[in-house]
Amino acid sequence: MGKYSKSKLQEKYSDWHWQFLEPQTYLSDIDGFWVETRKGRGLVAVYDLKEPNAEITMTEKIVMDWFFGKLPFYIFWVDEDLKDFKVLKYYKDCLEKQEDENGHIYFEPIKEEDVKIMSEWEFVEFLQKL
């Protein structure tokens, strides 16, 4: 799983999201993918919340491809303290397939500049503009 329990990170993120975003902003966790909604606008984005340096799995890539063209899809790498954020807006061909020595397949961003590093406040502003 990783350094932090996924549920612990997601629970902390949910509390953080409630604290910092306006009341008309809602968040739903559906099988590990988060759906951001706005009152009066409906669904605005889907994202995958990941611990720092976590890889993107084949299953996640398939889900991203399915959402492509329907809703914006993001990958957020977040530290346990919820202070440092890395954001990748998914688009076709932005990920490169990798394979480790055991045959495990995963994906990484191709272009380093596609991943935006944000402070907590920059990330709050980013979410408010979705």
HELIX and SHEET records of a PDB file:
HELIX    1   1 LYS A    6  PHE A   20  1                                  15    
HELIX    2   2 MET A   58  PHE A   67  1                                  10    
HELIX    3   3 GLU A  112  ASP A  114  5                                   3    
HELIX    4   4 GLU A  120  GLN A  128  1                                   9    
SHEET    1   A 6 THR A  25  ILE A  30  0                                        
SHEET    2   A 6 PHE A  33  ARG A  38 -1                                        
SHEET    3   A 6 GLY A  42  LYS A  50 -1                                        
SHEET    4   A 6 PHE A  73  VAL A  78  1                                        
SHEET    5   A 6 ASP A  84  LYS A  89 -1                                        
SHEET    6   A 6 VAL A 115  SER A 119 -1                                        
SHEET    1   B 3 ILE A  56  THR A  57  0                                        
SHEET    2   B 3 ILE A 105  PRO A 109 -1                                        
SHEET    3   B 3 LEU A  95  GLU A  99 -1                                        
END                                                                             
